[in-house]
Amino acid sequence: MSEFKFSCPNCGQHIQGDERWSGREINCPACQQPLVVPSQGSPTPEEIAASSGPVTKPPPGKKVRYQRYEDVPWYRRSTLNHILAISGFFCFPFLVWWVVAMCLSGDIYQNKRDKDGYLKTWGMFSKVFSVFLVVIQVLAVILYIVFIIGAETANRTRQQEATVPEKSGQPAQISRDSGRASSAGDAASAPGASDRQSFHCVNNLKQIGLSFRLWAIDRPIDQDCEFPFNLSTKVGGTKELCDRGSDGFDRNAVRHFQVMSNELSDPKILVCPADTAKRPATDFSKLQAANVSYLLRSGTNILDGLTNEVLAVCPIHSHRLYCDASVKRGASR
């Protein structure tokens, strides 16, 4: 079949076709406006342009309509934008922003046709939903930032509180759940900055004493009031590991403290704040003599609740811990 050329009466685009399309209505490939294909003997493009008046382009902002999905630009196809929206919501947020930009700058075309044979576009719901996804992402980022800032602030506050002695007059309490001491009885006379280390040393000794008492209370009835160094290793004690010196202090205190790791909770309390030669262990499995400041007494006469038997001593401040978890301050503060 012979081919011929003709021009679009709307935009002047030159179009080439064959005679079998003569008399049919098509969309101009340039401006997408409908036109009727002329017959082969029709006037020339110049005559058409002269007879149709000045060439005009589609008004700005006028909706472009397509009849074939293949003619739609790839970035305005519904399939692609659906994939980008889902991927952006779960993995890459900037992809959702791309979809929103496409929605706000034009139409997104579906592979479905309306009653006139043109492709359908996304409705207002789809566009609003895309914007909603972006709002959700922005709120999530803001909440995450607020959470991180709040956690950091709370952590700094706890660290600051840990360096300042508590000034509560409440007596020490034994808790089976946590195994930790509450405010010490000596807190009412909390020292100033010059002897704050001594104050913390007293608190360490009280927590150690309460840990020993908790360990003894949790023993079976026939082992009640016994500390670890008075019970055999066969029943969870450390009696066979004792190594008492002539002064009554046990040279193997590390093993007694290790068996009470659950009650002590934190190996840091085994180091006096003023002891620059010792460093706290990272955990009880790595506990060594270099990680313990306090001297521990062992023996069958060292039992839970005795008010006149010394359990441990701080070699720096001379504070003395008794078997009832009370602490008597030494002469050096």
BELDA-V509020 format. One record per residue. N is the residue number from 1. RES is the residue in three letters. PHI is phi in whole degrees, 0 to 359 (none if undefined). Layout:
N&RES&PHI  N&RES&PHI
//
This chain:
1&MET&none  2&SER&282  3&GLU&255  4&PHE&212  5&LYS&245  6&PHE&210  7&SER&243  8&CYS&287  9&PRO&289  10&ASN&266  11&CYS&242  12&GLY&81  13&GLN&297  14&HIS&282  15&ILE&233  16&GLN&250  17&GLY&210  18&ASP&249  19&GLU&291  20&ARG&291  21&TRP&270  22&SER&300  23&GLY&86  24&ARG&267  25&GLU&264  26&ILE&227  27&ASN&261  28&CYS&297  29&PRO&295  30&ALA&266  31&CYS&256  32&GLN&63  33&GLN&273  34&PRO&291  35&LEU&207  36&VAL&257  37&VAL&290  38&PRO&286  39&SER&283  40&GLN&295  41&GLY&267  42&SER&289  43&PRO&300  44&THR&290  45&PRO&305  46&GLU&293  47&GLU&294  48&ILE&297  49&ALA&297  50&ALA&292  51&SER&284  52&SER&267  53&GLY&84  54&PRO&296  55&VAL&287  56&THR&234  57&LYS&262  58&PRO&303  59&PRO&304  60&PRO&301  61&GLY&83  62&LYS&288  63&LYS&294  64&VAL&274  65&ARG&242  66&TYR&237  67&GLN&253  68&ARG&242  69&TYR&294  70&GLU&292  71&ASP&278  72&VAL&286  73&PRO&306  74&TRP&303  75&TYR&281  76&ARG&245  77&ARG&272  78&SER&298  79&THR&302  80&LEU&297  81&ASN&291  82&HIS&296  83&ILE&297  84&LEU&295  85&ALA&295  86&ILE&292  87&SER&297  88&GLY&292  89&PHE&291  90&PHE&264  91&CYS&233  92&PHE&238  93&PRO&305  94&PHE&296  95&LEU&292  96&VAL&294  97&TRP&297  98&TRP&298  99&VAL&299  100&VAL&298  101&ALA&298  102&MET&294  103&CYS&295  104&LEU&282  105&SER&260  106&GLY&175  107&ASP&259  108&ILE&250  109&TYR&262  110&GLN&266  111&ASN&272  112&LYS&225  113&ARG&244  114&ASP&272  115&LYS&293  116&ASP&269  117&GLY&91  118&TYR&265  119&LEU&292  120&LYS&281  121&THR&241  122&TRP&298  123&GLY&276  124&MET&297  125&PHE&299  126&SER&297  127&LYS&292  128&VAL&295  129&PHE&296  130&SER&297  131&VAL&296  132&PHE&298  133&LEU&298  134&VAL&294  135&VAL&298  136&ILE&299  137&GLN&296  138&VAL&297  139&LEU&296  140&ALA&298  141&VAL&296  142&ILE&296  143&LEU&297  144&TYR&296  145&ILE&297  146&VAL&298  147&PHE&297  148&ILE&297  149&ILE&297  150&GLY&297  151&ALA&295  152&GLU&295  153&THR&296  154&ALA&297  155&ASN&294  156&ARG&296  157&THR&296  158&ARG&296  159&GLN&294  160&GLN&293  161&GLU&294  162&ALA&291  163&THR&268  164&VAL&249  165&PRO&299  166&GLU&288  167&LYS&240  168&SER&262  169&GLY&269  170&GLN&285  171&PRO&287  172&ALA&292  173&GLN&236  174&ILE&258  175&SER&242  176&ARG&289  177&ASP&283  178&SER&254  179&GLY&70  180&ARG&244  181&ALA&272  182&SER&276  183&SER&303  184&ALA&282  185&GLY&294  186&ASP&275  187&ALA&294  188&ALA&297  189&SER&252  190&ALA&303  191&PRO&285  192&GLY&278  193&ALA&296  194&SER&293  195&ASP&239  196&ARG&295  197&GLN&297  198&SER&297  199&PHE&297  200&HIS&294  201&CYS&298  202&VAL&299  203&ASN&298  204&ASN&300  205&LEU&297  206&LYS&295  207&GLN&293  208&ILE&296  209&GLY&298  210&LEU&295  211&SER&294  212&PHE&298  213&ARG&294  214&LEU&298  215&TRP&298  216&ALA&292  217&ILE&294  218&ASP&281  219&ARG&284  220&PRO&301  221&ILE&300  222&ASP&281  223&GLN&245  224&ASP&298  225&CYS&72  226&GLU&260  227&PHE&273  228&PRO&306  229&PHE&286  230&ASN&256  231&LEU&241  232&SER&293  233&THR&297  234&LYS&292  235&VAL&246  236&GLY&94  237&GLY&267  238&THR&222  239&LYS&301  240&GLU&291  241&LEU&263  242&CYS&294  243&ASP&215  244&ARG&283  245&GLY&269  246&SER&294  247&ASP&274  248&GLY&91  249&PHE&275  250&ASP&273  251&ARG&282  252&ASN&248  253&ALA&300  254&VAL&304  255&ARG&293  256&HIS&291  257&PHE&289  258&GLN&297  259&VAL&290  260&MET&254  261&SER&301  262&ASN&294  263&GLU&283  264&LEU&288  265&SER&73  266&ASP&229  267&PRO&293  268&LYS&295  269&ILE&287  270&LEU&273  271&VAL&244  272&CYS&292  273&PRO&301  274&ALA&269  275&ASP&272  276&THR&281  277&ALA&273  278&LYS&246  279&ARG&233  280&PRO&297  281&ALA&283  282&THR&286  283&ASP&203  284&PHE&290  285&SER&292  286&LYS&255  287&LEU&293  288&GLN&228  289&ALA&299  290&ALA&288  291&ASN&251  292&VAL&229  293&SER&267  294&TYR&277  295&LEU&272  296&LEU&248  297&ARG&265  298&SER&227  299&GLY&147  300&THR&291  301&ASN&272  302&ILE&265  303&LEU&233  304&ASP&298  305&GLY&93  306&LEU&289  307&THR&272  308&ASN&248  309&GLU&251  310&VAL&282  311&LEU&262  312&ALA&209  313&VAL&222  314&CYS&271  315&PRO&289  316&ILE&265  317&HIS&262  318&SER&66  319&HIS&293  320&ARG&241  321&LEU&261  322&TYR&261  323&CYS&293  324&ASP&266  325&ALA&75  326&SER&277  327&VAL&232  328&LYS&250  329&ARG&292  330&GLY&277  331&ALA&292  332&SER&270  333&ARG&242
//
